[in-house]
Amino acid sequence: MGYTFAEITLRNALDGWESELMEEPKNRQKTVQALVDTGAHWLVVSEELRRELGLKIVGEKRVSLADNTKIICPRTGLVEIHWKDRCAVQSALVVPERPNVLLGVWPLEEMDLIVDPVRQELKGRHGDDWIMYI
C-alpha cells in the first residue's frame, strides 16, 4: 500500500460572507495536491498557505504528530474544502514547516469519501451519491 493524494481546492470560507460588504470582493482559493491521511483528523496546512488564503488564527490545539511528538498548533477560521462536486467547511491546523497539505478523516467523513487503497484514490462511499448522516 502506498500514499494517496487528491487534488482539492481550498477557499477562505469568509470571503463569500464578507464579499457583500467589500468594494472589491475577495475569492482567495488555491488548488493543491493533498496527502490523504486517515491517521489524521484535521485538515493541515502550512503557514504560507494560511497566509495566501487569508485565514485568521482563531485558537490553538495541542496535537500529537506521527512520531508521538506533542506540539501546539494554531487553528484557523473556516476553510471550504472542495473535491469534485463535494464540499466540507472546517477549521484547519497550521503545522510549522509543513511542506504539503494533509486531508484528514473529518473532512473525508463530511464529504462522504473513502480511500481506495488498491487504486490509491478517493471515491464516494456511496458511489456518486453524496449522503450525509444526521
QUIDA-V791743 format. One line per field, one symbol per residue. ss: DSSP state (@ for helix, = for strand, . for the rest). psi: psi as a letter, one per 30 degrees, with the letter a starting at -180 (. if undefined). burial: # if it has 24 or more other ideal C-beta (glycine too) atoms within 12 Angstrom, else .. Layout:
BEGIN
ss = ???
psi = ???
burial = ???
END
This chain:
BEGIN
ss = ....========.@@@@@@@@.......========......===.@@@@@@@...========.....=======..=====..=====.===......===.@@@@@@..====....====.=..=.....
psi = kakklkjlkkkjffeeefeffkejkkijlkkljkkjjfflelkklleeeeeefhkkkfalkklkleggkklkkkklakkkjkjbglkljlllkjkkhjflkkjafeeeeeghllkjfefhlllkehbfkjkkk.
burial = ...#.#.########............###.#.####..#######..##..###.......#.........###########..##########..#..####.########.#......##...........
END
